[in-house]
């Protein structure tokens, strides 16, 4: 059984613990998820998560007294990731894809989309990255031109999760109020809008629905604007402030599963008549893995607790959690593969799947090197 002692840490409440335990039981009944047809798997997972009520935390209710609970988001992602990476992906994208609507959308936008996404009847996506700008969001070149009664979108987005299967996209484009970051705006774009084309489906080492999208003269009503013109960068960063911490939580879930698999291996595998776990070198590896897991968990739930406690921005804390948890999870999983020997690289083994799944988390929503820049700037600014 996975270690659950962290659920009693002071960062978390009894309600958080109950949520995590109930979700763990639910996820245990998912059975084997088909990773060969990721589109179908993700559609089915979103529908099941929504039907059983687990998507409710992903679509923030702005009318609630406490509309945002990052600890619940993190616990959900950690738990689902420990069971299966696609289950985590299905949950996470519903939150990231509608985060801008939840936090900044008009009542009409929220009424149209949030009831659908939080019940799994619509799939959402977050369209920020572009072929040329990558992590440099401020240099986005996609344009949204004011054409009287409409906005006209032209350009491309790439590496868009849920691209090709989403029903709605939150999209960021340059409206040109000012140069750089202050000239971006956010829009809600239904997937069936004329001129929106799935230009390419992207295949990666751990299969997920990903696509490059092309926008050729896409006309949107003025009501598609989220927030005010020129607020797009601030909106995007506010959403990432929340969900960057949850990426760290997903990495933590992968790491916990790898540690569990490693413990099961070394306590049952015999070498010269004794379990592998009797070897001091193996004990040293297990100790380092456990240390990395707990240290990552402390950073993850500190960042989530800080946001839930009213901190207006947790940019530094979220960046630290994301950087450390993803990098350390990679090390934990690599150690688990090593302890499995040849079985560790055999297709179909749990640790082999984890090895492929963890790598992307050190890149998306801000690569590790970008997190270092953020941490350094925040630290220097407060000195």
C-alpha positions in Angstrom: 0.0 0.0 0.0 1.2 3.5 -0.9 2.4 5.7 2.0 -0.4 7.9 3.1 1.1 9.4 6.2 1.6 12.8 4.4 -2.2 13.2 4.5 -1.9 14.0 8.2 0.6 16.9 7.6 -0.6 20.3 8.9 -0.7 21.6 5.3 -3.9 19.4 4.8 -7.3 19.3 6.5 -9.4 16.2 7.3 -11.5 17.1 4.2 -8.4 16.9 2.0 -7.6 13.5 3.5 -11.1 12.2 2.9 -11.0 13.4 -0.7 -7.7 11.8 -1.4 -8.7 8.4 0.2 -12.0 8.3 -1.7 -10.4 9.2 -5.0 -7.7 6.5 -4.4 -10.4 3.9 -3.9 -12.2 5.1 -7.1 -9.1 5.1 -9.2 -8.3 1.6 -8.1 -11.4 0.5 -9.9 -10.5 2.0 -13.3 -8.8 -1.2 -14.4 -6.4 -1.2 -17.3 -6.5 2.0 -19.5 -5.7 1.5 -23.1 -2.7 3.7 -24.0 -2.7 2.8 -27.6 -5.9 4.8 -28.5 -5.3 7.9 -26.4 -8.1 9.9 -28.0 -10.7 7.3 -27.0 -9.1 6.7 -23.6 -9.1 10.4 -22.7 -12.6 11.0 -23.9 -13.8 8.0 -21.8 -11.8 9.2 -18.8 -13.1 12.8 -18.9 -16.6 11.4 -19.2 -16.2 9.0 -16.3 -14.4 11.6 -14.1 -17.2 14.0 -14.8 -20.1 11.6 -14.3 -18.7 10.5 -10.9 -18.1 14.1 -9.7 -14.3 14.2 -9.7 -14.0 17.1 -12.2 -15.8 19.6 -9.9 -12.5 20.9 -8.4 -11.0 21.4 -11.9 -13.6 24.0 -12.9 -13.4 26.7 -10.3 -16.8 28.1 -9.2 -16.2 31.8 -8.8 -19.5 32.2 -6.8 -18.2 29.9 -4.0 -16.9 31.4 -0.8 -13.6 29.7 -1.4 -13.6 29.2 -5.2 -10.1 27.9 -5.5 -8.6 25.0 -3.5 -5.1 24.2 -4.9 -4.5 21.5 -2.4 -7.5 19.5 -3.6 -6.2 20.0 -7.2 -2.8 18.7 -6.2 -4.1 15.8 -4.2 -6.3 14.8 -7.2 -3.4 15.0 -9.6 -1.0 13.1 -7.3 -3.5 10.4 -6.7 -4.5 9.9 -10.3 -0.9 10.1 -11.6 0.0 7.3 -9.1 -2.6 5.1 -10.8 -2.3 6.1 -14.4 -0.8 9.1 -16.3 -3.7 9.4 -18.7 -6.2 9.7 -15.9 -4.2 12.5 -14.4 -3.9 14.1 -17.9 -7.7 13.9 -18.4 -8.3 15.7 -15.1 -5.6 18.3 -15.4 -6.5 19.6 -18.8 -10.1 20.2 -17.8 -8.8 22.6 -15.2 -6.0 24.2 -17.2 -8.2 24.6 -20.2 -10.9 26.5 -18.3 -8.8 28.2 -15.7 -9.0 31.5 -17.5 -12.7 31.3 -17.7 -13.1 30.3 -14.1 -10.9 33.2 -12.9 -11.6 35.9 -15.4 -14.5 34.9 -17.6 -17.8 36.8 -17.9 -20.9 35.3 -16.3 -22.1 34.3 -19.7 -18.9 32.6 -20.7 -18.8 30.7 -17.4 -22.5 29.7 -17.7 -21.9 28.4 -21.2 -18.8 26.3 -20.6 -18.1 25.5 -16.9 -21.2 23.3 -16.4 -20.1 21.2 -19.4 -16.4 20.9 -18.5 -16.9 20.1 -14.9 -19.4 17.3 -15.7 -17.2 15.8 -18.5 -19.6 16.7 -21.3 -17.0 18.9 -23.0 -13.3 18.7 -23.2 -11.1 21.8 -22.8 -7.6 22.9 -23.9 -5.2 25.7 -23.2 -3.7 27.1 -26.4 -0.6 29.2 -25.4 2.6 27.8 -27.0 3.6 28.8 -30.5 6.2 27.2 -32.9 8.6 30.1 -32.7 8.1 31.5 -29.1 7.9 28.3 -27.0 8.3 29.3 -23.4 8.8 33.0 -24.3 5.1 33.8 -24.1 5.6 37.5 -24.3 6.9 37.1 -27.9 3.8 35.5 -29.2 3.1 36.3 -32.8 -0.4 35.0 -33.3 -2.7 38.0 -33.9 -6.3 38.9 -33.0 -7.4 41.8 -35.1 -10.3 44.0 -34.1 -12.7 44.0 -37.1 -15.6 46.0 -35.9 -18.1 43.5 -34.6 -15.6 40.6 -34.5 -12.0 39.5 -33.6 -10.1 37.9 -36.4 -7.5 35.3 -35.5 -4.5 34.4 -37.6 -1.5 32.2 -36.7 -0.5 28.9 -35.2 -0.4 27.2 -31.8 1.6 24.0 -31.1 2.0 21.3 -28.5 -1.5 21.9 -27.5 -2.7 19.2 -25.1 -6.2 17.8 -26.1 -5.6 19.4 -29.5 -7.8 17.6 -31.9 -10.3 16.3 -29.3 -11.1 19.4 -27.4 -14.6 21.1 -27.6 -13.3 24.5 -26.5 -9.9 26.2 -26.4 -8.7 29.1 -24.2 -6.4 30.9 -26.6 -3.9 33.8 -26.3 -3.1 36.1 -29.2 -1.5 39.5 -29.8 -4.0 42.4 -29.9 -1.2 45.0 -29.9 -2.2 47.4 -27.2 1.5 47.6 -26.2 4.7 45.7 -27.2 5.6 42.5 -25.5 3.6 41.0 -22.7 1.1 43.9 -22.4 -0.1 43.4 -26.0 -1.7 39.9 -25.5 -5.3 39.1 -24.9 -7.2 35.9 -24.1 -10.2 34.4 -26.0 -12.6 31.5 -25.7 -12.7 29.6 -29.0 -15.2 26.7 -29.7 -13.5 23.9 -31.6 -16.0 24.0 -34.4 -15.3 27.6 -35.3 -14.8 28.0 -39.1 -11.1 28.5 -39.9 -9.7 26.5 -37.0 -7.8 23.6 -38.4 -5.9 20.7 -36.7 -2.7 21.1 -38.8 -0.8 18.2 -37.3 -1.2 15.5 -34.6 2.0 15.2 -32.6 3.3 11.8 -31.3 5.5 11.7 -28.2 7.2 9.0 -26.1 4.3 8.8 -23.6 1.2 9.1 -25.8 -1.2 12.0 -25.2 -3.6 13.9 -27.5 -1.4 16.7 -28.8 -1.7 18.9 -31.9 -0.5 21.9 -33.9 -3.4 24.2 -34.6 -3.8 26.6 -37.5 -6.0 29.7 -37.4 -6.8 31.2 -40.7 -9.1 34.2 -40.5 -11.0 32.8 -37.6 -13.8 35.2 -36.7 -15.0 35.4 -33.1 -17.7 37.6 -31.6 -16.6 40.4 -29.4 -18.0 38.4 -26.5 -15.2 35.8 -26.9 -12.7 38.1 -25.2 -11.8 36.9 -21.7 -11.0 39.8 -19.4 -9.9 43.1 -21.0 -7.7 43.7 -24.1 -4.0 43.5 -23.1 -4.7 41.3 -20.0 -3.8 38.0 -21.7 -0.3 37.6 -20.3 -1.5 38.3 -16.7 -4.4 35.9 -17.2 -2.1 33.2 -18.5 0.4 33.7 -15.7 -2.4 33.6 -13.1 -3.6 30.3 -14.4 -0.1 28.9 -14.6 0.6 30.0 -11.0 -2.2 27.6 -9.9 -1.6 24.7 -12.3 2.2 24.8 -12.3 2.0 23.5 -8.7 -0.3 20.7 -9.8 2.3 19.6 -12.4 4.6 19.1 -9.5 1.9 17.1 -7.7 1.5 14.8 -10.8 5.3 14.2 -10.8 5.1 13.4 -7.1 2.4 10.8 -7.9 4.6 9.2 -10.5 7.5 9.2 -8.0 5.4 7.6 -5.3 4.3 4.8 -7.6 7.9 4.2 -8.7 9.0 4.0 -5.0 6.2 1.5 -4.3 7.2 -0.6 -7.3 10.8 -0.5 -6.2 10.0 -1.6 -2.7 7.9 -4.5 -4.0 10.7 -5.5 -6.3 13.5 -5.5 -3.8 11.5 -7.2 -1.0 10.5 -10.1 -3.3 13.4 -10.5 -5.6 16.0 -13.1 -4.3 19.7 -12.8 -4.9 21.9 -15.6 -3.5 19.1 -16.8 -1.2 18.2 -13.4 0.3 16.0 -10.5 -0.8 17.6 -7.6 -2.7 16.5 -5.4 0.2 19.1 -7.0 2.4 21.9 -5.4 0.4 23.1 -2.1 1.8 23.6 -0.5 -1.6 19.9 -1.2 -2.4 18.9 0.2 1.0 20.9 3.3 0.2 18.9 3.7 -3.1 15.6 3.2 -1.3 16.6 5.8 1.3 17.5 8.4 -1.4 14.2 7.7 -3.2 12.1 8.2 -0.1 14.0 11.4 0.7 13.4 12.8 -2.7 9.7 12.0 -2.5 9.2 13.6 0.9 11.2 16.7 0.0 9.2 17.2 -3.2 5.9 16.7 -1.3 6.8 19.4 1.2 7.5 21.9 -1.6 4.3 20.9 -3.5 2.0 21.3 -0.5 3.7 24.4 0.8 3.0 26.1 -2.5 -0.6 24.9 -2.6 -1.2 25.8 1.1 0.2 29.3 0.5 -2.2 29.9 -2.4 -5.1 28.6 -0.5 -4.1 30.8 2.5 -4.6 33.9 0.5 -1.2 34.7 -1.1 -2.0 36.8 -4.2 0.8 35.2 -6.1 2.9 32.1 -5.5 5.2 32.4 -8.5 8.4 31.6 -6.6 6.8 28.8 -4.5 5.1 27.2 -7.5 8.3 27.4 -9.6 10.3 25.7 -6.8 7.8 23.0 -6.5 7.6 22.4 -10.2 11.4 22.4 -10.7 12.2 20.2 -7.7 9.4 17.7 -7.9 9.8 17.0 -11.6 13.5 16.7 -11.6 13.6 14.5 -8.4 10.8 12.3 -9.8 12.9 11.6 -12.8 15.7 10.4 -10.5 13.4 8.3 -8.4 11.9 6.6 -11.5 15.4 6.0 -13.0 16.4 4.3 -9.7 13.3 2.2 -9.8 14.1 1.1 -13.4 17.7 0.2 -12.3 16.4 -1.9 -9.4 14.2 -3.8 -11.8 17.1 -4.8 -13.9 16.1 -6.0 -17.4 12.5 -5.9 -16.5 12.8 -2.2 -15.9 13.1 -1.5 -19.7 10.6 -4.1 -20.8 7.6 -2.6 -22.6 4.5 -3.0 -20.5 6.2 -2.8 -17.1 4.9 -0.1 -14.8 8.4 1.5 -14.2 9.0 1.5 -18.0 5.8 3.5 -18.5 6.7 5.8 -15.7 10.1 6.4 -17.2 8.4 7.6 -20.4 5.7 9.6 -18.7 7.8 11.7 -16.4 10.1 13.2 -19.0 7.5 15.7 -20.5 6.7 17.2 -17.0 10.2 18.7 -16.9 9.3 20.6 -20.1 5.7 21.6 -20.3 4.2 24.6 -18.4 7.7 26.0 -18.1 10.8 23.9 -18.6 13.2 23.3 -15.7 15.6 26.0 -16.9 12.8 28.5 -17.1 11.8 27.7 -13.5 15.4 28.5 -12.4 15.2 31.9 -14.1 11.8 32.6 -12.4 13.2 31.5 -9.0 16.3 33.6 -9.4 14.4 36.7 -10.4 11.9 36.4 -7.6 14.7 35.8 -5.1 16.8 38.8 -6.3 13.7 41.1 -6.4 13.0 40.4 -2.7 16.6 40.8 -1.6 
